[in-house]
Amino acid sequence: MVVHDLWDAVRVSREHDVDLAHLSSEAASEVADTMHALATSSRVRILSRLTAGSCSVKELARAVEMEQPAVSQQLRLLRDLGLVVGKRQGQKTIYKLHDNHVAVLLAEAVAHTEHRRTAAAKRQLAENASAAPAPARR
């Protein structure tokens, strides 16, 4: 699966209605495990790269500027959580996102971060403007 625009992935996510107000303990635990995967920037970068399409560990390592063994270790965790899948091709394993939901999850996290960053910058500008001394009149 290739996601050409992460925001397209977010629009697709609206197809599934989930009653978040009544999440079971078991479901909440599974969600927490999934969210934990996003707690490491290297895993976020790997998932982000995979939104552009499938690739090998070597290609991923180059793209995210990590050593291959470290990428393999992160992929193992992401695979165990059902976020990526790997398919053997000869001596290589080619990885891709498990499905579009993973891209949606990543896009929502990025959108939230950007929203917070923009809001903080606007607040800082407003504070700076109110703290600036008024220009002297002649």
C-alpha positions as CSV (number, residue, x, y, z in Angstrom):
1,M,0.0,0.0,0.0
2,V,1.3,3.4,-0.9
3,V,-0.2,6.5,0.7
4,H,0.4,9.5,-1.6
5,D,-0.9,12.0,1.0
6,L,-1.1,11.3,4.7
7,W,-4.1,13.6,4.8
8,D,-5.9,11.3,2.3
9,A,-5.3,8.6,4.9
10,V,-7.0,10.7,7.6
11,R,-10.0,11.2,5.3
12,V,-10.3,7.5,4.7
13,S,-10.3,6.8,8.5
14,R,-13.7,8.4,8.9
15,E,-15.2,5.2,7.3
16,H,-14.9,3.4,10.7
17,D,-17.1,4.5,13.6
18,V,-15.7,3.5,16.9
19,D,-17.4,4.2,20.2
20,L,-14.5,5.6,22.1
21,A,-16.6,6.5,25.2
22,H,-17.1,2.8,25.9
23,L,-13.7,1.2,25.2
24,S,-13.2,-2.1,27.0
25,S,-10.1,-2.6,29.2
26,E,-8.8,-5.2,26.7
27,A,-9.2,-2.9,23.8
28,A,-7.6,0.0,25.7
29,S,-4.6,-2.2,26.5
30,E,-4.2,-3.2,22.9
31,V,-4.5,0.5,21.8
32,A,-1.9,1.5,24.4
33,D,0.5,-1.2,23.0
34,T,0.0,0.2,19.5
35,M,0.5,3.8,20.7
36,H,3.7,2.7,22.5
37,A,5.1,1.9,19.1
38,L,4.9,5.6,18.3
39,A,6.9,6.5,21.4
40,T,10.2,6.1,19.7
41,S,11.2,8.5,16.9
42,S,13.1,5.8,15.0
43,R,9.9,3.7,14.7
44,V,7.9,6.8,13.7
45,R,10.5,7.5,11.0
46,I,10.3,3.8,9.8
47,L,6.5,3.9,9.6
48,S,6.7,7.3,7.9
49,R,9.0,6.0,5.2
50,L,6.8,2.9,4.6
51,T,3.9,5.2,3.8
52,A,5.8,5.9,0.5
53,G,5.8,2.1,-0.3
54,S,7.4,-1.2,0.5
55,C,11.2,-1.5,0.9
56,S,13.9,-3.7,2.3
57,V,15.7,-3.4,5.6
58,K,18.7,-2.0,3.8
59,E,16.6,0.7,2.0
60,L,14.9,1.5,5.3
61,A,18.2,1.8,7.2
62,R,19.5,4.2,4.5
63,A,16.3,6.3,4.5
64,V,16.1,6.7,8.3
65,E,19.9,6.9,8.8
66,M,20.2,3.9,11.2
67,E,22.2,0.7,11.2
68,Q,20.5,-2.3,9.7
69,P,20.5,-4.4,12.9
70,A,18.7,-1.5,14.7
71,V,16.1,-1.2,11.9
72,S,15.6,-5.0,12.0
73,Q,15.0,-4.8,15.8
74,Q,12.4,-2.0,15.4
75,L,10.7,-3.8,12.5
76,R,10.4,-7.0,14.7
77,L,8.5,-5.0,17.3
78,L,6.4,-3.2,14.7
79,R,5.6,-6.6,13.1
80,D,4.6,-8.1,16.4
81,L,2.2,-5.2,17.0
82,G,0.6,-5.7,13.6
83,L,1.8,-2.4,12.2
84,V,4.0,-3.7,9.4
85,V,4.2,-7.0,7.5
86,G,7.2,-8.5,5.8
87,K,7.4,-10.8,2.7
88,R,10.4,-12.8,1.8
89,Q,11.8,-12.1,-1.7
90,G,14.9,-14.3,-2.2
91,Q,17.3,-13.5,0.6
92,K,15.6,-10.2,1.5
93,T,12.5,-9.3,3.4
94,I,10.4,-6.5,2.0
95,Y,8.4,-4.6,4.5
96,K,5.2,-2.5,4.1
97,L,2.5,-1.0,6.4
98,H,0.0,-3.6,7.5
99,D,-2.9,-1.5,6.2
100,N,-4.1,2.0,5.7
101,H,-5.1,2.3,9.4
102,V,-1.4,2.6,10.3
103,A,-0.9,5.5,7.9
104,V,-4.0,7.1,9.4
105,L,-2.7,6.7,12.9
106,L,0.6,8.2,11.9
107,A,-1.1,11.1,10.0
108,E,-3.3,11.9,13.0
109,A,-0.3,12.0,15.3
110,V,1.6,14.3,12.9
111,A,-1.5,16.5,12.5
112,H,-1.9,16.8,16.3
113,T,1.8,17.7,16.7
114,E,1.7,20.3,14.0
115,H,-1.5,21.8,15.5
116,R,0.1,22.1,18.9
117,R,3.3,23.6,17.4
118,T,1.3,26.2,15.5
119,A,-0.8,27.1,18.5
120,A,2.3,27.5,20.7
121,A,3.9,29.8,18.0
122,K,0.8,31.9,17.8
123,R,0.7,32.3,21.6
124,Q,4.3,33.2,21.7
125,L,3.8,35.9,19.1
126,A,0.8,37.3,20.9
127,E,2.8,37.4,24.2
128,N,5.7,39.1,22.5
129,A,3.4,41.7,20.9
130,S,1.7,42.5,24.2
131,A,5.0,42.8,26.1
132,A,6.6,45.1,23.6
133,P,6.8,48.7,24.7
134,A,4.5,51.2,22.9
135,P,6.3,53.4,20.4
136,A,7.1,56.9,21.7
137,R,5.0,59.8,20.4
138,R,6.4,63.1,19.5
